[in-house]
Amino acid sequence: MKPHRITIIALALLVVGFYALRATQASVAKQPPKNVTFSKDVAPIFFKNCAECHRPGEAAPFSTLSYKDARPWAKSIREHVVNRTMPPWHADPHFGQFKNERRLSQADIDTIVAWVEGGALEGDPKDLPPAPSFVEGWNIGQPDVVFTLPKPYTVEASGPDEYQYFNVPTNFTEDKYVRAIEARPGNRKVVHHVIVFIQPPAPADAPKLSQEELTRRRTQQAKESIRYSDGFLRRTKADAPVHNDGCSLPNGGGGTKFDTSKRDSGSTLLTEWAPGRNPDVMEPGVAKKIPAGSILTFQVHYNKAAGSVQTDQSSVGLIFAKEPPARLVTTESVHNSYMQIPPGAERHRVNACWTAQRDIRLITLMPHMHFRGAAMQIEAVYPDGRKAMLLNVPRYDFAWQTGYMLKQPLTLPKGTTLFVTGWFDNSARNKFNPDPTKAVRWGDPTYDEMLLCFVDFTTDAKPSVAMSSGQ
């Protein structure tokens, strides 16, 4: 063999050996440490990613703050982190970056698996890091003010769902700006969701309507509405027009306002709670405005899942901004009230649109559907025709109503349209389906359906009065 051929072969072997060594080193580096223990290796993962829900007083069935509480659940923990159902996070990682992402790294998963398979050892308690700090009952910290339902509401043991509305005066004598908001259910056994609206006082020059005129207007609105009252619920009339392509309608399928039949017009959304939903914590210089004299209207959706008589007294906590905000937050809903899902449909598509009327900065997207909801996408269609996928949820989970908070606000120019597309499974293959033999329309109860995406965005603030940081 010629010398130069020997040299080439030797170099090739060296290169192959080098990359094989690098691959081996990388593989070794990815492996969890031997003798994995709770105190040293697993507790830091739990404290960072799980304890917000898995702690006393919260919805999760056990606490991860101590070895004693977590150890009996070791095998279940392993199963749920391996299949990535815990921590719950359903966004496609290929689209968007979100600051509240709960996804565990593969290294974290490997460490938890090694801990369980190694006997779920406690280790030296001295290795345990400091536990995260929480204010009992609140994730935002101690609120400056808490508003609670005026008195406990009794939920009967059986019967249909209820949507109840409760008015709570703020007694604010000046405009307030809040930087953190958290709604809390008083009884998770029966509270499906809580939505809190801001109802500002009527302008001083607003016309005073007689009771007769108010009744006449409400009667006319009921006749013109595509919805009707079914006990405590609002549902779409069976003979209402069907438009699954809401974007073909002038109002995009439902416009930007909730049905106002049970509350006065002019109200805006303050916050909402549902399982898995994060509190609203604004960036510095960003806040929501509550005008002086406003009333907070609680919309509480009750179900009878507990099977016994229950009471509820839900609440909302606020932390005030300390400085005048540069930008104010607005929450809109993009939804299609005209939708209809055929019986047995496995992959039925519905869409809705909303168009920005001025320049905005998008901060949060929160999809919402019911038991037949299968997937949702939110795209931005810019005035020049460009399209961008903002959020893709390929496997929607009704049990976790996640608000996806953008890591960086996204500027959308005036005229940008948010295009929301949902897919529904009304077939018998959907084990959560209440009845695959029925056509399904929009409605409050979970045996009806919704295509809805809450959209939080900011615009330039124009504070009208000097602010204070107290009530």
Steps between C-alpha positions, in 0.01 A plus 500: 500500500632843408600735786251774402211250505607386849501863613147561362365187669664596830352847485158357423524266797605789723200709387259210555653434840478866599129527418427165663671626817302825486174307459589275793585800716172670404306185580671474838435870568130458433464211738367585846739463795524169679324457834240760415325630811200718567683753715791568267374430148121483477377765744654787295303380196176470698545837670555677167240326285235333717456664840284786371211251478639210703490659845250519786183690416531469122324277248761223464438179699836503682786731592851486354648721772607207716631148448233359731219639285653426159642149561166307489434647155841412352381250236215726393742794474730294279217401268367852458836669439606234249185542292521878554150541638666666800578778533205582270616686189336455163662754266695375198864600572555587133284814527541781747699545820314534828626620835269272700604182317475201734677248277764290679838453335600148404773517765237574768286210379798265503586606855146432626492161325837406650375605845191280478680202348772533762251454783384863541756570772480803726872566538649740751238756613785752529518499117143626472491850345286775653134449418340759271313777678123529455236715665232262624208503261668725240750456218545875442609569858300691758233705318446867577125439493274194470143503371279204593146396413264681742383174659546125447305364204334159540547249217249216502605135490364430152358670195631693199799733503449856620646831388453744787584872505599690814565875526763625745558878532863612512424834671804644326490880516771534233619301201717205598769319304581139588815308412402158637158332506395158622151352507453211744213252514349462844410134440686312228257208525226700327665805340577437135624851430491856629500806272515847654381804302552869567172691481585874503241755614277652236625835365345801669337608173356155424122505438285372787276223372174404660441145615242466223755603236765267644252211487407584141863509388586173672196332345604620156858384554376154603296474179796600284757288684604159371510382863234416755483443875485139618461533874825654620671441164533676167484276192479550124158454346467180296373691197767771512706538181802269478836654410795278587717739300457792736766696313257536210270712718542874562536439877746212458258250650414673822675832515704604798236524771344234719125457496373789714156371586596430861715810556506860389668606178830683519663254738848365439670182615725523806615138535388140491576175682476141381713194589855559378456872435781725626433822693551828314837649593595801287844613395628827653322796345196292400166491685124458472275794579198486733311833478382672816159380614518173306314185594664159459263245348588137574379245247530161673432176315382232746469130430349230721797262481535477880169312529409676824387845609795740496563869561738737323636846568754575227725806505751708307818661636671810359847651537523865397765647274740733681572723200284641220483233226640564156267240348155366586382141456178414317344153477291408198329174406521358151211255463241352265147501639350359178689169498339158468673160527326215311421172682792256496748742338857401591689806376260789457655839428372835628668840482462855626681828432573830669673801344706754694363852460830659603860398565518253790756288683381142551591344838276195570285246311260267682306238298166379635276215383295231675511119505496460122788744448791320334747762375540873442726729302536879511656676201571866429416627152679832449364787287753417226374139481781336698399220735662380822402213730486643853380194693428138409329271752486163321337317792266726692428392859177630652636431850775764459397848389848636438570861419810507278699811595740615229861527611523827309197716406421479128423825320204468263424799278150636450307277260663174611247218529523221757372183334386238755434146377366218715438133431234299683451125551129422530549129433449200726879459507522809722459351848410841644221564249166556679295379200645426151151462348410869537585805294679742732474878514661779702384515861596560861473139626783260434268267313476778241818636339708815463766621263663786689842651550564767762750753366694735729678796342632840603458848359644837600360624831354843556446520877239759587590549866797476729547150635543365846625157595232438763128446494 
